[in-house]
Amino acid sequence: MDKHVYFLKSLLLQTLFSKDDMQRFGFKSLTSGKYDDHINTNPFFAGVIAGIIGENPKGPSLVRLIAPISAMLGDDLFWNLLKPVALYSSLALFLLFRDWSLLIPLILYNVVTFILRFNGFEYGKRKSSSIKDLYSEWYFKKVQKPLHKAKVFLFGILSVFIALMLIKYLQKHILYAIILSLILSMTLLLKSRAFLLICILMLILNLTGF
């Protein structure tokens, strides 16, 4: 199957998601019927897993081993690292330049996912005989630590900046009590999501000239 066809099919993988079989029917289509079993993994690694199945007679049995690992690594890489880094970077660019440059990190995030989808099949095919090296050689050594450091750094910088903005607003406006109560309520109710909502609140106040 052509690489472009795999790419397009991987984009549509989740449209065949079902509660009972998860991504089973998506992978059945992606692998042209070579894999027809329950599977749940990170959708960005669908091409990699399809490449492992490939022409390898042991492919389906390998998938049962690698799919949960791909789910764990994919969730950590994209949801826990890349996505926050992209969002924090976009927010920082907007606060600095107030223009469309905030789209750059979001575009780069999607470029990374598209490259993985496009080249995933060939990569999985090459690594099907050495599963132990499938992710360890690049993920843990070259990707995870730098992204984690970038995430913490950006979070720290934005936290300081937001704190300074809060001090500014609390000193200048009689609505400081309402603002403070909203922040405390969001922090208590939403926990980890509170930071992003606080940033949005500050941006709205800033844009409206408060």
N, C-alpha and C positions, 0 to 999 in steps of 0.2 A: 504494500500500500504506500502511496506517495506521502512524503513528509507533510505536505500541505493538508492532505486529507486528515491525517492524524491530528494535526493542529486544530483544524476546524471541528473535528469530532470531540476533541478534548474540551473545547470551549462549550460544547453543548451537553457535556457529560451529565451535569446536574439537572438538566431538564427531564431526565429519566429517573430521577431519585424517587424512591418509595420508602415509606416508613418501615415496611417489613424486610425488604431486600436491600435497602440502602442504595448503593451504586451498582448493583448487579446488572441491571439492564443497560446501564450506560457502558459498563465494561464489556458486556456482550457485543454491543454495537462497535465499540472501539477496537476490539480484538477480532471482529468478524466471526463471532461465535466460538472462539477458542476457549474463552473463559465464561462460564455460566454458573456462577455460584455467589453466595452472599459475600459482599465485600464493603468495607467502609474505610476510606482513607482520605488524605488531604487531596482535593481535586487538582491542585497544581502539580502533583506528582503522578497524575494519571498516565501521562505519556511514558514516564520512567517504568511504571509497573507494566504497562502494555508492552514495552520493549523487552522486559524480563520474560514475559510469556512468549512472545515472538514465535520462533520455530523450536524453542527449547522444550523437549518432552517433559522436563521436570518443572516447566514454568508455573503451572497452576499450583503445585505444592510449594514452590518458592514464594508465590504471591501470598499464601496464607501466613508465611513467616514475615515477609517484608511489609505487607500492607499496614499492620498496626504500628510498625516502626516509622513508616512514611507518614502516617497520621500524626504521630507524636512530634517528629522532627518538623513536618510541614506546619503544624499549628504553632510550634515554637518560633520557627523562622518567619512565617508570614504574619500571623495574628499577634504574636507577642513581641517581635523585634522589628521587622521591616515596616509594618503598618504604623506602629507608634512613631518610629523614626521619621517616616514620611509625613505624618500629621504634624508632629512637633516642628519639623523643618518648614513645612508650609506656613504654619502659624508664625514662626520666627521671621520668615521672609516677608510676610504680610505686615507684621509690626514694624519691620525695618524700612520697607520700600513702599508699602501701600499701593501695590500694583498687581498685575497678573503673574508676577514671578512666583506667587504662592502655588501655581499649578505645576511648576517644574518638578518638585519631589513626587507629586501624585502621578505625573506622567512617567517618571523614572520607575516608580513602583510597578506600574502596569507593564512597562517595557521589560522589566526583570521577569515578571510572571509569564509574559508572552515568549520570551527567549527560552525559559524552562519548558514551557508547553511545546515549543517548536523543536527543540533539540532533545527533549526528554526521551523519546523513543530510541534514538540511536545510542544515547548514553546508557539506558537500561539494557539494551541489547549487548553492548560491549561488556557490561558488568555482570551479566547473568551467570557467568561462570565463577565470579569472585564476589559473592554477595557481601562478604564482610567488609569490602572496600567501597561499597556502593555510596555511602554518605560520609564515612569517617574521614576519608582523605581530604575532603574539602570543607565539610561543614564544621566540624569541631576545631580544626586547625586554622582555618582561614576566614570563617564567616561569623560564627557565634560570638566569640569574644569581642571583636571590633564593633559589631552591631550593638551588643549589650553596653559597651562603653559609650557609644554614640547616643544611645537611648538615655542613659543616666545623665550624660553631660547636657543634652538638650533639655531634659526634664528639669535639671537644676537651674540652668540659665533662665528658662521660661518661668520657673517658680519664683525666682528672685525678681524678674521683671514684673510678673503679675502682682507680687507683693508690693512693689513700689507703686504700681498703678492703684492698688487698693488704698494705700496710704494717702495717695494724692486725692482720690475721690472721697475718702472718709474725712479729709480735712476741709474740702471745698464745698460739699453739698449737704443739705439738711436731710437728704434721703439716706445718709450713711447707715442709720439703724436698720432700714429696710434691706439695704444691700448686704449688710453684715448678717442679718438673720437669714437671708436667702442662701448665702454662702455656707453658713453653719448647717442649715437644713439639708442642703445638697450633700454636704460632706457626710452627715450622719446617715442619710437615706441611701445614697448612691455609692459611697465609698470610693472605689478606684475610678469610677466614671466622673466623679465630681470635678476633678481637675480640668477636664476638657470642657465641661459645662461652665465652669468659672471663667475659663478663657473666652468662651463665646459671649458670656455676659459682659465681660470687660470690653470686648470688641464692639458689641452693640452700643454700650455707653460711650465708647470712644468715637464711633461713627456718627452717633446722633448729637455729638458736641456737648454731652453732659459734663 
